Amino acid sequence: MSGVLTRLTAADGFEFDGYVARPAGAPRAGVVILPEIFGVNSHIRSVADRYAGWGYLAVAPSVFDRVEPGLDLGYGEDDVRKGQALMRRVDWDDALKDIEAAGRLAAEAGKVGIVGFCWGGTAAWVAAGRGTGFACAVSYYGNAIPTVLEPTPRIPMMLHWGEHDHLVSKEKMLEPGRAAPAVTVHFYPTGHGFNCDQRDLYHAESAAQAQQRTLAFLEEHLA
């Protein structure tokens, strides 16, 4: 199944796009999918579609629309440079408004969790500590989390790290768990971006294990 673009409205009135994928039957819960620095591209849309296939109402907000509407990048060197530049222009307060707007739509299905990747993984941590309306959150390789440790998550949270991530040291990966001991942390024998099957960084075994753990975590906290 595949989703559709839908206009969302943040608390400050800002309107932006969100990719919404609905399950075939009654949804079991809602999930907000937060993207990497590449925007709501084909990979993130496919992730949302998969969650819809597992029974979730999935919403992937275009959280870069305030700085670059319709961002949809690939994974080449120029795309990486552009995504990194745009990332530095995103204000966390604005991003949180947009994430919460996506959560309100996802809440049509009941409780709402967050699953974020890279930049979106860091955003998941921020939303878990500062946001409202979410029951749990999952971060995949959110390499900037050590720079935004406070406030720590107020909801159950799971972190997935590739222990050979070239963007963050193993010592830095340990900091979130020390700051918030209740957070569940998993390490995998791979590097950054291991869940993205459109990149050379993809590590199928680690991605499958992380997915299994994530689905069990969501089932536990969203049921």
Secondary structure, DSSP 8 states (H G I E B T S, - for coil): ---EEEEEE-TTS-EEEEEEE--SSS-SEEEEEE--TTBS-HHHHHHHHHHHHTTEEEEEE-TTTTTSTT-B--SSHHHHHHHHHHHTT--HHHHHHHHHHHHHHHGGGSSEEEEEETHHHHHHHHHHHH-SS-SEEEEES-TTGGGS-SS--SS-EEEEEETT-TTS-HHHHHHHHHH-TTSEEEEESS-TTTT-TTSTT--HHHHHHHHHHHHHHHHHHH-
